[in-house]
Amino acid sequence: PPMPFSVDDAVAILERTPGVLHALLSGLDDGWTRQTEGPGTWSPFDVVGHLIDGEETDWIPRARIILARGDAPRFESFDRTRHLEMNRDRSLGELLDRFAELRTRNVDTLREFGLTEEQLDWTAEHPELGRVTLRQHLATWTAHDLDHLTQIARAMARRYASEVGPWREFLRIIRDPVA
């Protein structure tokens, strides 16, 4: 069953993501790290770039907007594809290092906020979703990491989609269509 949101529980996932990505992706060739799930989907390289973008422009910056308690707090739109052009000439190693650095700083900031239950219920206006709470925002940050770890694994598994033969029927990661 779903559990209530806890900053400590969220941090337990958020602080692990850079290490998971480093262990999974570091030192692999482009055949693994540039593999996509098909047209219009992202490779593991692209996902790491997107995660960096979130660290720079989404999670903590938006939390600060909520915590500032200004008149009608509102989030700016988030460009979900900005990273594609920005990272064109960077290596995956650079991206992994940058993500780890930013995530460490942002998790430290999240801890420093010392959030209360009352603050977790404070809100801001999301440009697409309407009114959202800080609790929802931070829970989404955590689920977002897990969603993208799954996306990376799916893209990588599809490298061998035609090679697994009859086992394909047992491999949901390859068999199921991209959502």
C-alpha positions as CSV (number, residue, x, y, z in Angstrom):
1,P,0.0,0.0,0.0
2,P,1.1,3.6,-0.6
3,M,2.9,5.2,2.3
4,P,2.7,8.8,3.4
5,F,5.4,11.1,2.1
6,S,8.4,11.6,4.3
7,V,11.4,13.9,3.5
8,D,13.8,11.3,5.1
9,D,12.3,8.5,2.9
10,A,12.6,10.7,-0.2
11,V,16.2,11.6,0.6
12,A,17.0,7.9,1.0
13,I,16.2,7.4,-2.7
14,L,17.3,10.8,-4.0
15,E,20.8,10.5,-2.6
16,R,21.3,7.0,-4.1
17,T,20.3,7.9,-7.7
18,P,23.7,9.3,-8.8
19,G,25.5,6.2,-7.5
20,V,23.0,3.9,-9.3
21,L,23.5,5.7,-12.5
22,H,27.3,5.7,-12.2
23,A,27.4,2.0,-11.4
24,L,25.0,1.2,-14.3
25,L,26.4,3.5,-17.0
26,S,30.0,4.5,-16.3
27,G,32.5,3.1,-18.8
28,L,29.9,1.6,-21.1
29,D,30.1,2.1,-24.9
30,D,27.7,4.2,-26.9
31,G,25.8,1.0,-27.9
32,W,24.5,0.9,-24.4
33,T,24.3,4.5,-23.5
34,R,22.9,5.9,-26.7
35,Q,20.3,3.1,-27.2
36,T,16.7,4.4,-27.3
37,E,13.4,2.6,-27.1
38,G,12.6,3.9,-30.6
39,P,11.9,7.1,-32.4
40,G,11.1,10.1,-30.2
41,T,12.5,8.3,-27.0
42,W,15.5,9.1,-25.0
43,S,18.7,7.2,-24.5
44,P,20.4,6.7,-21.1
45,F,22.7,9.6,-22.1
46,D,19.6,11.8,-22.7
47,V,18.0,10.9,-19.5
48,V,21.0,11.8,-17.4
49,G,21.0,15.2,-19.2
50,H,17.3,15.6,-18.4
51,L,18.0,14.8,-14.7
52,I,20.7,17.5,-14.6
53,D,18.2,19.9,-16.1
54,G,15.8,19.1,-13.2
55,E,18.5,19.7,-10.7
56,E,19.3,23.1,-12.1
57,T,15.8,24.4,-12.9
58,D,13.1,22.3,-11.3
59,W,13.2,20.6,-7.9
60,I,14.9,22.9,-5.5
61,P,14.2,26.1,-7.5
62,R,10.5,25.3,-7.4
63,A,10.6,24.3,-3.7
64,R,12.1,27.7,-3.0
65,I,9.2,29.4,-4.8
66,I,6.8,27.6,-2.6
67,L,8.8,28.3,0.6
68,A,9.1,32.0,-0.3
69,R,5.3,32.4,0.3
70,G,5.1,35.3,-2.1
71,D,1.9,36.7,-3.6
72,A,0.5,34.0,-5.9
73,P,3.5,31.8,-6.2
74,R,3.8,30.3,-9.7
75,F,6.3,28.0,-11.4
76,E,7.9,28.9,-14.7
77,S,7.4,26.3,-17.4
78,F,10.0,23.5,-17.5
79,D,11.6,22.8,-20.9
80,R,11.7,19.0,-21.0
81,T,14.0,18.9,-24.0
82,R,16.5,21.7,-23.3
83,H,19.1,19.2,-22.4
84,L,19.2,17.6,-25.8
85,E,20.9,20.5,-27.4
86,M,22.9,21.6,-24.3
87,N,24.7,18.2,-24.0
88,R,25.4,17.4,-27.6
89,D,29.2,17.8,-27.2
90,R,29.5,16.5,-23.6
91,S,30.6,13.0,-22.6
92,L,28.5,10.7,-20.4
93,G,31.2,10.8,-17.8
94,E,30.9,14.6,-17.6
95,L,27.1,14.3,-17.3
96,L,27.3,11.7,-14.5
97,D,29.8,13.8,-12.6
98,R,27.7,17.0,-13.0
99,F,24.5,15.2,-11.9
100,A,26.2,13.8,-8.8
101,E,27.5,17.2,-7.9
102,L,24.2,18.9,-8.3
103,R,22.2,16.2,-6.6
104,T,24.5,16.2,-3.5
105,R,24.0,20.0,-3.3
106,N,20.3,19.8,-3.7
107,V,19.8,17.0,-1.2
108,D,21.9,19.0,1.3
109,T,19.6,22.0,0.6
110,L,16.5,19.9,1.1
111,R,17.8,18.7,4.4
112,E,18.7,22.2,5.4
113,F,15.1,23.4,4.8
114,G,14.1,21.4,7.9
115,L,10.6,21.2,6.5
116,T,7.6,20.9,8.8
117,E,4.3,19.1,8.0
118,E,2.7,22.6,7.6
119,Q,5.3,23.7,5.0
120,L,4.8,20.5,3.0
121,D,1.2,21.6,2.5
122,W,2.1,25.0,1.2
123,T,1.3,25.5,-2.5
124,A,2.2,27.1,-5.8
125,E,0.6,27.2,-9.2
126,H,2.1,24.8,-11.8
127,P,1.6,26.1,-15.4
128,E,0.1,22.8,-16.6
129,L,-1.2,21.1,-13.4
130,G,-2.7,23.9,-11.4
131,R,-2.2,24.1,-7.6
132,V,0.3,21.7,-6.2
133,T,1.7,21.2,-2.7
134,L,5.4,21.1,-1.7
135,R,4.7,17.5,-0.5
136,Q,3.5,16.6,-4.0
137,H,6.4,18.3,-5.6
138,L,9.0,16.5,-3.5
139,A,7.2,13.1,-3.8
140,T,7.2,13.6,-7.6
141,W,11.0,14.3,-7.5
142,T,11.5,10.9,-5.9
143,A,9.1,9.0,-8.2
144,H,10.7,10.9,-11.2
145,D,14.1,9.4,-10.4
146,L,12.6,5.9,-10.2
147,D,10.7,6.4,-13.4
148,H,13.8,7.4,-15.3
149,L,15.9,4.6,-13.8
150,T,13.2,2.3,-15.3
151,Q,13.3,4.1,-18.6
152,I,17.1,3.7,-18.8
153,A,16.8,0.0,-18.1
154,R,14.1,-0.4,-20.8
155,A,16.2,1.4,-23.4
156,M,19.3,-0.7,-22.6
157,A,17.3,-4.0,-22.6
158,R,16.0,-3.2,-26.1
159,R,19.5,-3.5,-27.4
160,Y,18.9,-7.3,-27.3
161,A,15.2,-7.3,-28.2
162,S,15.7,-9.3,-31.3
163,E,18.4,-11.5,-29.8
164,V,16.5,-13.0,-26.9
165,G,14.5,-15.3,-29.1
166,P,11.6,-17.1,-27.5
167,W,12.4,-15.7,-24.0
168,R,10.9,-12.4,-25.2
169,E,7.5,-13.5,-23.9
170,F,8.9,-13.6,-20.4
171,L,10.8,-10.2,-20.6
172,R,8.2,-7.5,-20.0
173,I,11.0,-4.9,-20.3
174,I,11.4,-5.8,-24.0
175,R,7.9,-7.2,-24.8
176,D,5.7,-4.4,-23.6
177,P,5.2,-1.4,-25.8
178,V,6.7,1.9,-24.7
179,A,4.1,4.0,-22.8
